[in-house]
């Protein structure tokens, strides 16, 4: 019988004591990473799977938490007994990346150099930095090699980077709805979101939760996450009342939805973290350092790949996933690919 829930999951902490050099050349004097685990590690420690989160995700991927007992983790439908990531067979690890705002060292943490909150001074981090810190967590857990590393969007980029940077410690890479690097249009969306935040007067005064700016950034994000077909089906041009009010308050259902998303997100997420995460997306380019040739970047890996895309995803369209697939085929690597037909967006 498949269990409906993993129950209440207690997070754990990994504390790294030492200097951690970032890709930018800046140094973090140690850090904490919060993570959760699901299932049990076998005696050979060969059944571990790492789950990497997307832009606004965190360590709480499955089950429930003491903070949100009525809200399951963001991948709860996929992680658990009898599910895609079967906890009867595998030991699943999910963490909140450096720069996050859910327990790992980030902008809201105390800078050991100054004994003050990092805030805007927290250094920019990249996907390579995250993978490097995740590798330290792997060592801490005593795992020689991940059975698989998986994630969607920004998480998929981490799964791809793992196969390039730490090939000896990953057997399978599952890259979902990702791209080998962002298009100019995607970078532009991220820049508009960042400008919404940094131009908010409350942000200039040091607020971690500038409601207007962070809310606008979230609204823009949701527009790009949903396909046109999904928005048409979900909202259409439905009005909250029977007729137009000829004003600028909420009248259409889609407006109500976006404002609700803005309000709830801006209350709980950290604006500096949002800036960091979008920049990490912009910087991601695994071919950098390999003569801008993705084939060369993937040439040495022995990892098996599963690449998945969604037909209606226009921000990370199937064509972008196929760029990764084609590079892997050209490099004669083991790869399987599937395009999932759906209309809901990424």
C-alpha positions in Angstrom: 0.0 0.0 0.0 1.3 3.5 -0.9 1.5 5.8 2.1 -0.2 9.2 1.6 2.4 11.0 3.7 5.8 10.7 5.2 4.5 12.4 8.3 6.3 15.2 10.1 9.9 15.6 8.9 12.5 17.1 11.2 15.2 19.1 9.4 18.9 18.5 10.1 22.0 20.8 9.8 25.4 20.4 8.3 28.0 22.8 9.6 31.1 23.4 7.5 33.9 25.0 9.5 36.6 26.4 7.3 37.1 28.8 4.4 34.8 28.2 1.4 36.0 29.9 -1.8 33.2 30.9 -4.1 33.5 31.1 -7.9 33.7 34.9 -7.6 36.9 34.5 -5.5 35.2 35.7 -2.3 35.4 33.6 0.8 32.7 32.4 3.2 34.1 31.6 6.6 32.1 28.5 7.1 28.4 27.9 6.6 25.4 25.9 7.6 23.2 23.9 5.3 19.7 22.8 6.4 18.5 19.6 4.8 15.9 16.8 5.2 16.1 13.1 4.5 13.5 10.5 3.6 13.9 6.8 3.7 17.0 4.9 5.0 20.5 4.7 3.8 21.5 1.1 3.0 24.6 -0.6 4.4 26.6 0.0 1.2 25.4 3.7 1.2 24.6 3.2 -2.5 20.9 4.2 -2.6 21.2 7.9 -1.9 19.4 10.5 -4.2 20.0 14.2 -4.0 17.0 16.5 -4.8 18.0 20.1 -5.9 15.4 22.8 -5.6 14.3 25.5 -8.0 14.5 29.3 -7.6 12.1 29.7 -4.7 12.3 26.2 -3.3 13.9 24.9 -0.1 14.9 21.8 1.8 11.3 20.7 2.6 10.5 18.6 -0.4 8.2 15.9 1.0 6.1 15.2 4.1 5.0 17.9 6.5 6.9 20.2 8.8 6.2 21.5 12.3 5.9 25.0 10.8 3.4 23.9 8.1 1.5 20.9 9.3 -1.2 21.3 6.6 1.1 21.9 3.7 3.1 19.1 2.1 6.6 19.6 0.6 7.0 20.8 -2.9 7.7 17.4 -4.4 5.5 15.4 -2.0 3.7 13.7 -4.9 7.0 12.2 -6.1 8.8 11.3 -2.9 7.5 8.6 -0.6 6.7 4.8 -0.4 5.8 3.5 -3.8 6.3 6.8 -5.5 8.7 7.8 -8.3 11.4 8.4 -5.7 10.5 5.4 -3.6 11.6 5.8 0.0 11.2 2.0 0.5 14.2 1.7 -1.8 16.1 5.0 -1.7 17.5 7.5 0.8 16.4 10.9 -0.4 18.3 14.1 0.6 16.9 17.6 -0.1 18.6 20.8 1.0 18.3 24.5 1.0 21.2 26.1 -1.0 23.6 28.6 0.2 22.1 32.1 0.0 18.7 30.6 0.8 16.3 32.0 3.4 15.0 28.8 5.0 17.8 27.8 7.3 21.0 27.6 5.3 23.6 30.4 5.5 22.4 33.4 3.5 21.6 37.1 3.6 19.6 36.9 6.8 22.5 35.1 8.6 25.1 36.7 10.9 28.4 37.5 9.2 31.1 36.1 11.6 33.5 38.9 10.6 31.2 41.7 11.7 28.7 40.0 14.0 26.0 41.7 12.0 23.4 40.4 9.5 24.9 39.9 6.0 22.1 41.6 4.2 23.2 43.1 0.9 26.8 42.1 1.7 26.2 38.4 1.2 28.3 37.4 -1.8 26.8 36.2 -5.1 26.8 32.4 -5.4 26.6 30.3 -8.5 25.4 26.8 -9.5 29.0 25.6 -9.3 29.2 27.0 -5.7 26.0 25.1 -4.8 27.3 21.9 -6.3 30.6 22.3 -4.5 28.8 22.8 -1.1 26.5 19.9 -1.8 29.6 17.7 -2.4 30.7 18.6 1.1 27.3 17.5 2.4 27.8 14.2 0.5 31.1 13.7 2.3 29.5 14.6 5.7 26.9 11.9 5.1 29.5 9.3 4.3 28.1 8.7 0.8 30.7 7.8 -1.9 28.4 8.3 -4.8 24.9 9.6 -5.4 22.7 7.0 -7.1 21.1 10.0 -8.8 20.9 13.8 -8.6 17.6 15.3 -9.7 15.9 18.6 -10.0 13.7 20.9 -12.1 14.5 24.2 -13.7 17.3 25.7 -11.6 17.5 22.3 -9.8 18.0 20.6 -13.2 20.9 22.9 -13.9 22.5 21.7 -10.6 22.0 18.1 -11.7 23.8 18.8 -14.9 26.6 20.6 -13.2 27.1 17.7 -10.8 27.9 15.4 -13.8 30.5 17.8 -15.0 32.2 18.8 -11.7 31.9 15.6 -9.7 31.5 12.8 -12.2 33.0 10.2 -9.9 30.4 10.8 -7.3 27.2 10.7 -9.4 25.7 7.7 -11.3 22.6 9.3 -12.8 21.6 12.8 -13.6 17.9 13.7 -14.0 17.5 17.1 -15.6 13.9 18.4 -15.7 12.7 21.4 -17.6 16.1 23.1 -17.8 18.5 24.6 -20.3 22.2 24.6 -20.9 22.1 28.4 -20.3 19.5 31.2 -20.2 18.4 33.0 -23.3 18.6 36.8 -23.5 14.8 36.9 -22.9 15.0 34.9 -19.7 17.8 37.1 -18.4 15.6 40.1 -19.2 12.7 38.6 -17.2 15.1 38.2 -14.3 16.4 41.7 -14.6 12.9 43.2 -14.5 12.2 41.1 -11.4 15.3 42.4 -9.7 14.6 46.0 -10.6 11.2 45.7 -9.0 12.9 44.7 -5.8 15.9 47.1 -5.7 13.8 50.1 -6.6 11.3 49.5 -3.8 12.0 52.2 -1.1 11.6 49.6 1.7 14.4 47.5 0.2 16.7 50.5 0.2 16.0 50.9 3.9 17.1 47.3 4.6 13.9 45.4 4.5 14.2 41.7 3.8 10.5 41.7 2.8 9.8 44.7 0.6 6.2 43.8 -0.2 5.7 45.9 -3.3 9.0 45.0 -5.1 9.1 41.3 -4.1 5.4 40.9 -4.8 5.9 42.4 -8.3 8.8 40.0 -8.9 6.7 37.1 -7.9 3.8 38.2 -10.1 6.1 38.4 -13.1 7.5 34.9 -12.3 4.1 33.4 -12.1 3.2 34.8 -15.5 6.2 33.0 -17.0 5.6 29.8 -15.1 2.1 29.2 -16.5 1.4 28.6 -20.2 -1.1 30.8 -22.0 -3.4 27.7 -22.4 -3.3 27.1 -18.6 -4.1 30.7 -17.8 -7.0 30.7 -20.3 -8.4 27.5 -18.8 -7.8 28.5 -15.1 -9.0 32.2 -15.4 -10.1 33.2 -18.8 -11.5 36.7 -18.6 -13.7 35.8 -15.6 -14.7 38.7 -13.5 -14.9 38.7 -9.7 -18.2 40.6 -10.0 -20.8 40.6 -12.7 -19.7 43.8 -14.5 -16.8 46.2 -15.0 -16.2 48.7 -12.2 -14.1 51.0 -14.4 -11.3 51.3 -11.9 -7.8 50.0 -11.1 -8.7 47.6 -8.3 -9.0 43.9 -8.7 -11.7 43.0 -11.2 -10.5 39.9 -13.2 -9.8 36.6 -11.5 -6.3 36.5 -12.9 -5.5 39.8 -11.2 -6.8 38.4 -7.9 -4.6 35.3 -8.3 -1.5 37.3 -9.0 -2.0 39.6 -6.1 -2.6 36.7 -3.8 0.7 35.1 -4.9 2.5 38.4 -4.5 1.1 39.0 -0.9 1.8 35.5 0.4 5.3 35.2 -1.2 6.5 38.6 -0.1 5.6 37.9 3.5 7.8 34.8 3.7 10.7 35.0 1.2 13.9 37.1 1.5 14.4 39.7 -1.2 18.2 39.4 -1.2 17.8 35.6 -1.7 15.5 36.3 -4.7 18.2 38.5 -6.2 20.9 35.9 -5.6 18.9 33.0 -7.1 18.0 34.9 -10.2 21.7 35.9 -10.7 22.7 32.3 -10.3 20.3 31.4 -13.1 21.8 34.2 -15.3 25.4 33.1 -14.6 24.8 29.4 -15.3 26.8 28.2 -18.3 28.5 24.8 -17.9 30.3 25.3 -21.2 32.2 28.3 -19.8 35.7 27.2 -19.3 35.4 24.6 -22.0 35.8 27.0 -25.0 32.0 27.6 -24.8 31.5 24.1 -26.1 28.9 22.0 -24.2 30.2 18.9 -26.0 33.6 19.4 -24.4 32.1 20.2 -21.0 30.3 16.8 -21.1 33.1 14.8 -22.8 34.6 13.3 -19.6 31.5 12.4 -17.8 30.4 8.8 -17.4 27.0 9.7 -15.8 23.8 8.3 -17.2 21.3 11.0 -18.1 17.5 11.3 -18.1 16.3 14.6 -19.7 12.7 15.6 -19.4 10.8 18.6 -20.8 7.2 19.8 -21.0 5.5 20.7 -24.3 3.9 23.8 -23.0 6.9 25.2 -21.1 7.9 28.3 -23.0 10.4 29.7 -20.6 12.4 26.4 -20.7 11.0 25.0 -23.9 11.7 21.4 -25.1 14.1 22.8 -27.7 16.4 23.9 -24.8 16.4 20.5 -23.3 17.1 19.0 -26.7 20.3 21.1 -26.8 21.5 19.1 -23.8 20.4 15.9 -25.4 22.1 16.6 -28.6 25.4 17.5 -26.9 25.2 14.2 -24.9 24.5 12.2 -28.1 27.3 14.0 -29.9 29.6 13.1 -27.0 28.4 9.5 -27.1 27.0 9.6 -23.6 24.1 7.5 -22.2 21.0 9.6 -22.4 17.2 9.1 -22.4 14.8 11.9 -23.3 11.0 12.4 -23.0 8.8 15.4 -23.8 5.8 15.3 -21.5 2.7 16.6 -23.2 0.9 19.0 -20.9 -0.7 22.5 -21.0 0.1 23.8 -17.5 3.5 25.3 -18.2 6.7 24.3 -16.3 
